Amino acid sequence: LCGGLVLLTVGAEFLVRGASRLAAIAGISPLVIGLTVVAYGTSAPEMAVSVESEYSGQADIALGNVVGSNIFNVLFILGICALILPLRVAQQLIWLDVPLMIGASCLAMVMGLDGKISRLDGIILFAGAILYTAFAIKQGRKETDAVEKEYSDEFGAKAKSSSWPMQALLIVVGLAMLVLGARWLVNGAVQIAKLLGVSELVTGLTIIAAGTSLPEVATSVIASLRG
């Protein structure tokens, strides 16, 4: 379990670092990189674990990981960041993003009322993610100079075009670590669930959810410390 967590965390870091620099070399704006590559990259451990769990026939771990991670993000990560430094909340967050997050959670709940998340449900959820990302990029173009500078400082480091093979290697190594880490984590979690006599769902909602959220913990805490 611990070995899997380490691989997942380091793998996600390699993936985000390599992909964001490769995007910068390709001339993609830092703001778009932050809204897409980094946003999805920090959730790569959750995706890797949930996909691996589904293929292994442990659907409870897959669902528990997704739901538990979202609960952990809001309660623990937001809580600890606010303890470090009071957070200013943008109006867009209140009127748009938070309601969307609540709406997505309610949609998942409604979809699960029949006892399963079907392929059609999956298509609807996936399409929603694509639409939200496109909308976020469109909204990002209206951001203030201060926000754009923040993204530029974080993700816009000038990378030489000759370094793209190194960035591509980082992405490949990161993906390999994610796949192996997910396998170790799921196998370890299943064994721990059996030893403790708890369900795989409970393990997914707690240990795995907290573990796969480590990239978000690191990103958010560092951001808070930097102000």
RATA-V302394 format. One record per residue. OMEGA is omega in whole degrees, -180 to 180 (999 if undefined). NEAR is the number of other ideal C-beta (glycine too) atoms within 12 Angstrom. D_LAST is the distance of its C-alpha to the last C-alpha in Angstrom with 1 decimal. Layout:
# RATA-V302394
OMEGA;NEAR;D_LAST + OMEGA;NEAR;D_LAST
This chain:
# RATA-V302394
-179;29;33.2 + 177;17;30.8 + 178;20;32.0 + 179;36;31.2 + 179;33;27.7 + -180;22;27.1 + -180;35;28.7 + -177;47;26.8 + -180;35;23.3 + 179;27;24.3 + 178;41;26.3 + 179;45;23.4 + 179;31;21.2 + -178;32;24.3 + -179;40;24.9 + -178;38;21.5 + -178;33;21.4 + -177;34;25.0 + -179;35;25.0 + 179;39;21.9 + 178;35;23.4 + 178;32;26.8 + 179;33;25.7 + 177;32;24.2 + -179;24;27.6 + 177;18;29.3 + 178;14;27.5 + -175;25;25.5 + 179;23;22.5 + -180;30;19.0 + 179;35;18.1 + 177;30;21.3 + 180;35;20.5 + -177;36;17.2 + -175;31;19.1 + -175;29;22.1 + -176;36;22.2 + -179;35;18.8 + -180;28;19.1 + -178;27;22.7 + 180;39;22.2 + 176;37;19.9 + -179;31;22.7 + 178;40;25.4 + 178;48;26.1 + -179;41;26.8 + -179;31;29.1 + -179;41;30.8 + -178;52;31.6 + 178;36;32.7 + 178;25;35.0 + 179;35;36.4 + -179;35;37.1 + 179;23;38.8 + -179;17;41.0 + 179;21;41.8 + 178;13;43.0 + -177;32;40.2 + -180;25;39.1 + 179;28;37.8 + -180;44;35.2 + -179;36;34.2 + 180;34;33.8 + 179;35;32.4 + -179;44;29.7 + -177;36;28.6 + -179;29;28.7 + 180;34;27.3 + 180;38;24.3 + 177;28;23.4 + -180;23;23.9 + -180;31;21.8 + -176;30;18.9 + -174;23;18.9 + -174;17;19.9 + -173;24;18.5 + 179;31;15.3 + 180;27;14.1 + -177;18;15.4 + 178;24;13.8 + 179;28;10.2 + 176;18;11.0 + 180;15;12.5 + -177;19;9.6 + 177;16;7.4 + -174;11;9.4 + 173;18;8.8 + -177;14;10.1 + 179;14;13.1 + -179;16;14.7 + 180;10;18.5 + -179;19;19.4 + -177;16;17.9 + -172;14;20.2 + -176;12;23.2 + -170;17;23.2 + 179;21;21.2 + 175;18;21.5 + 178;14;25.2 + 178;23;25.7 + 178;21;24.3 + 180;16;26.6 + 179;17;29.4 + 178;24;29.1 + 178;21;29.3 + 179;14;32.4 + 178;20;33.9 + 179;22;33.7 + 180;17;35.3 + 180;15;38.1 + -177;23;38.8 + -177;19;39.2 + 180;13;41.7 + 175;11;44.6 + 178;10;43.7 + 170;13;42.3 + -173;26;39.7 + 177;14;42.2 + 178;11;41.9 + 177;13;42.0 + 180;22;39.0 + 179;19;37.2 + -180;14;38.1 + -179;19;36.7 + -179;24;33.4 + 178;17;33.1 + 177;15;34.0 + 179;21;31.4 + 180;22;28.7 + -180;16;30.0 + -180;16;30.2 + 180;24;26.7 + 179;22;25.4 + 179;17;27.6 + -180;19;26.4 + 179;26;22.7 + 179;23;23.5 + 179;15;25.6 + -179;23;22.9 + 180;26;20.3 + -180;17;22.7 + -176;14;22.0 + 179;24;18.3 + 179;15;17.0 + -179;11;16.7 + 180;13;13.0 + 180;22;12.6 + 179;23;15.4 + 179;16;13.9 + 178;20;10.7 + -178;32;13.5 + 179;22;15.6 + -174;17;13.4 + -172;25;12.9 + -173;33;16.5 + 180;25;18.6 + -178;19;19.5 + 178;14;23.1 + 179;28;25.4 + -179;14;29.1 + 180;15;31.4 + -177;9;33.6 + -176;19;30.9 + 177;20;31.3 + 179;17;33.7 + 180;20;31.2 + 178;30;28.5 + 178;23;31.3 + 177;19;32.2 + -180;29;28.7 + -179;30;28.9 + 179;20;32.4 + 179;24;31.5 + 179;35;28.5 + 179;28;30.7 + 179;21;33.4 + 178;32;31.1 + -179;41;30.0 + -180;28;33.6 + 180;24;34.8 + 178;42;31.9 + -179;43;32.5 + 179;28;36.2 + -177;29;35.7 + -179;45;33.2 + 179;43;35.6 + 179;26;38.7 + -179;29;37.1 + 179;44;35.9 + 180;31;39.4 + 179;19;41.0 + 179;26;38.7 + 180;28;39.4 + -179;15;43.1 + -178;12;42.9 + -179;16;41.1 + 177;10;43.3 + -178;21;40.4 + 177;21;40.2 + 179;32;38.3 + 180;26;36.5 + 178;23;35.1 + 179;37;34.1 + -178;40;32.3 + -173;30;30.5 + -174;28;29.3 + -176;35;29.3 + -180;48;29.0 + 179;39;26.5 + -178;32;24.1 + -178;41;24.9 + 178;49;24.5 + -178;40;21.0 + 177;38;19.7 + 178;39;18.2 + 177;35;16.2 + -177;30;15.2 + -178;22;14.2 + -175;28;12.3 + 180;28;10.4 + 179;23;9.7 + 179;20;8.6 + 178;25;6.1 + -180;22;4.9 + 178;14;5.4 + -179;14;3.8 + 999;12;0.0
